[in-house]
Each structure stands twice: as structure tokens, then as C-alpha cells.
Amino acid sequence: MHPKRQRIFAGAVCTSVLSLLLGGCPPTEPPADALKKIAPPPTGRFYHGVFPGSVTGAEDDISAEDITAYEQAVGEGVAWVYFAHNWYQSRAFPLNSATMSRDRGAVPFIRLMLRSSDVQNQAEPVFNLPAILAGEFDADLDVWGAAARGFGDALLVEWGTECNGRWFSWNGVWNGGGEPGDFGDPAVPDGPERFVAVFRHIVERIRAAGADNVSFVWHVNADDVPAEAWNALENYYPGDDVVDWLAVSVYGPLTPLTDDAPVFPTVMDSVYPRLAGLSADKPIIVAEFGCAANHPTVAANEWAGDALTQLLGRRWPRIIGFSWWNEHWQNDDYPAHDTIMRVQEVPALASTFRQVLGAHESQLSAPVTVEAGR
């Protein structure tokens, strides 16, 4: 761990049988004035975060060892740790991962994934948008919100990741598409309109549980997929009153097999004004960026170096943070076709991160927290 990121948390020792079975101390109820919320970093500075990879690929089983390996490879600590909370695993607040992140001096950034499996490009049979809106999971959301409040410290939480991409079941393709009339306003496409209603519902339930320490993130993909007017990211924006930060995913080649080779600055130049136009003052983050290190024509270290240099050079002035998707996954039975994004596995990529982040070290900020409600 980079020493300047380290924070020490003192607390009572928890040794009960229940605590051991739960894998940690249950959260205690903090007084209202003890709740902390993350604030944007000082002007001109940035939060550097990471999705550290996972053991199984489910994106929820992160480890301290993987966070350490990333930090050591890039020579800097992280301000947030990004990870999934899959409801097909458990609906309970992910206390262990959140505590592990906090104990390293990082804010837990929770990808709240209401889904019954990790299979993509299909409708959701259980945690679908009509069921959520009907209140079928309100009790779970209330308990989750109470546990988030009990955590006490700052949390970043998103639901509806990459909502304008059809691979996730909350995208409009699976929820009425571009046809208006069956839900809400008869002039508005039902798919995005249902998403907006569910986003607002989830935020309202968690806030009603007193979780004022949660900052809610609205996260889109840089490209609309499908690229149709009704599926434009703008149609999914749920409103400034329920969104704290805007976020975007920007990737280069995702596998060594693809011919698609997006260039980070080009993609960001296209999507940034669209995001900035949605809200006058909401901070923007690059929640996910990455590039397959074994692509035959795109060098991941050059791709990442260009992205980091332009981000830290403030080419897009409202961006306050970014996190690399630090994962290695299998695409088929041939290891040469794996996607490799883990910085610690690619010396040239690690060297680029160390050089660029090191040159801009004074711009990297540890998490800044304020009293919730301020």
C-alpha cells in the first residue's frame, strides 16, 4: 500500500460466534452527525480507483492481495475500490468487501447488481424492472440501506451499470424498448422510462433508510448499444435530485480477437459533452477503462498512457476520477485469446502507469469526506 493513502480505523474487537459466522462485525448504528460522505477532490486533483479483479470472474469476490498487487504495480494507492454486489449471491449489504476497502483507506464503490445470474443479453426473470417497481424487493432494499447507514463511512453506489448497453437486463431493449404507451408518459419510450423510475425508486428506498453516507452514481457506456435514438444515454438520466456523480465506461479493444479499436480521447471527446450537458455541476468519473494487453495491433501501454495523460492534463475539466478495469478473463479454450488487463501481469503497462501517475502524483488525492448532509 502506498503510505500516503493509509488510514487507521480503531474500533471495538468483535469476537462473538455470530460475528465469526458473518465474516466480520455487524455494522453498528452511528449517530446522524457521524455519517461521512465522499466529496469531490480539491480543484485540479483526481481520485484514482480500481476494479482489482476477482477470483471467479463474478466481480464480487475481490481480495486484499489483488488490490495490493495493483497498487504495487502502479506505485500509487487507490481512493476507491470498485466491486460488484450480485444479488444472485446474496441480498445482504457486502460488509466484508466494504470493510476491507475502508481499512485500506479507500472508499467502497459498490456496483449494486440486482440480477439472478451473470448471463448477459437476456431479460431478467426475477429482479426485473416491473417487479422492483411493484415493491417486491422493498424490504431487501430497506435492510440494505440500513446496513449501509450502519457502515457509517462514505460509500459510492451505482445501480443500472451501462444502462444504454443491451448486455445488461435493465437496458430498454428488455423493458419495452423504444415503444411508448404501456408505461408512464405515452410520448416517452417505455424502456428508458422504466429504467428512470426504478433508479429513482432504489435511491429513494435506500435514502429513506437513513443512508446519507451513500453517494449515488449514474453510469453509462460511451456508446449507445443499440445505436438508436430511443436508446440514447440522455433518455436514461433520472435527474439531479437522485444522482451525485455521473460515470462512463470507455474501453479499447476488449479481446485480442476484435478488429474494433476505439481510441480513448476520441471516444471521450464524443461522450463528454453529452454527459456535461445533462447537469450543470455534477462531477464526472471514468468508472471503467481498459484495453486488452495482448491485442495484435493496439499496444495497451500506449493506449493507457494516452488516456491517463489526457485525463490528468484536464482535457475534460469536469472529470474528477478514473478507475482501471484490472481483470484477466478467458474468452475460449485458447489461452492466447484471453483478455489480459491486469497491470501486474504486463510489465510495459505497469511501467506506463508508474511513469504517468508518478509524474502527476501531486494531483492524486486521497478520499475527501464531509459530514453527510452538507
Secondary structure, DSSP 8 states (H G I E B T S, - for coil): --GGG-----------HHHHHHTS-------GGG-EEEE--STT-BEEEEE---SSSSSS---HHHHHHHHHHHTS--SEEEEEEETTT-SS--HHHHHHHHHTT-EEEEEEE--S-S--SS--SSS-HHHHHTTTTHHHHHHHHHHHHHH-S-EEEEESTTTTBTTSTTSGGGTTTT-BSSSS-TTSBHHHHHHHHHHHHHHHHHHHTT-TTEEEEEEEESS-BS--GGG-GGGG---GGG-SEEEEEEES-SSTT------HHHHHHHHHHHHHTT-SS--EEEEEEE--TT-SS--HHHHHHHHHHHHHTTSSTTEEEEEEE--EE--SS-GGG-EE--GGG-HHHHHHHHHHHHHTGGGB---EEEETT-
